[in-house]
């Protein structure tokens, strides 16, 4: 019974480690990449500024992020 429990926990622990590494890498890229690539300030992002009001909706940035994540997940599925 211990072997079965150990086998069941192994994929969960691997998944948590991979997710942690991905989050750390995303954080580092966010800090470094924000200076090189103006993510969130792309042409097509909606910004409305009034006297006491500012509305910001990064539609193009969201689309690019969605495409990048879709490609990443497709690659992970392909190599699994």
C-alpha positions in Angstrom: 0.0 0.0 0.0 2.9 2.4 0.7 4.2 1.9 -2.8 0.9 2.8 -4.4 0.6 6.0 -2.2 4.2 6.9 -3.1 3.4 6.5 -6.9 0.3 8.6 -6.6 2.1 11.5 -4.8 5.0 11.5 -7.2 3.1 13.1 -10.2 1.6 15.7 -7.9 5.0 16.7 -6.5 6.5 16.9 -9.9 3.7 19.1 -11.1 4.1 21.4 -8.1 7.8 21.7 -8.7 7.3 22.4 -12.4 4.7 25.0 -11.7 7.0 26.7 -9.1 9.8 26.8 -11.6 7.5 28.3 -14.3 6.3 31.0 -11.8 9.8 31.9 -10.8 10.9 32.1 -14.5 7.8 34.2 -15.3 8.6 36.6 -12.4 12.2 37.0 -13.6 11.1 37.6 -17.2 8.5 40.1 -16.0 11.1 42.1 -14.1 13.8 42.0 -16.8 11.5 41.9 -19.9 9.5 44.9 -18.8 12.5 47.1 -19.5 13.3 45.5 -22.8 9.8 44.7 -24.1 7.0 47.2 -23.1 4.5 44.5 -22.3 1.3 46.2 -21.3 2.0 49.4 -23.3 1.6 48.0 -26.8 -0.2 49.8 -29.6 -3.8 48.7 -29.4 -4.0 48.7 -25.6 -6.9 50.9 -24.6 -6.1 53.9 -22.3 -8.6 56.5 -21.4 -7.4 59.4 -19.3 -9.6 62.1 -17.9 -9.0 64.7 -15.1 -9.6 62.3 -12.2 -10.1 59.0 -14.0 -7.9 56.6 -15.8 -9.1 53.4 -17.5 -6.6 50.9 -18.9 -7.4 47.7 -20.7 -4.4 45.9 -22.3 -6.3 44.0 -25.0 -3.4 43.5 -27.3 -1.1 42.4 -24.5 -3.8 39.9 -23.4 -4.0 38.5 -26.9 -0.3 38.1 -27.2 -0.1 36.5 -23.7 -2.9 34.1 -24.7 -1.2 33.0 -27.9 2.2 32.5 -26.1 0.6 30.4 -23.4 -1.4 28.4 -25.9 1.8 27.6 -27.8 3.7 26.7 -24.6 0.9 24.3 -23.6 0.8 22.8 -27.0 4.6 22.2 -26.9 4.3 20.6 -23.4 1.5 18.3 -24.7 3.6 17.4 -27.8 6.6 16.4 -25.7 4.7 14.5 -23.1 
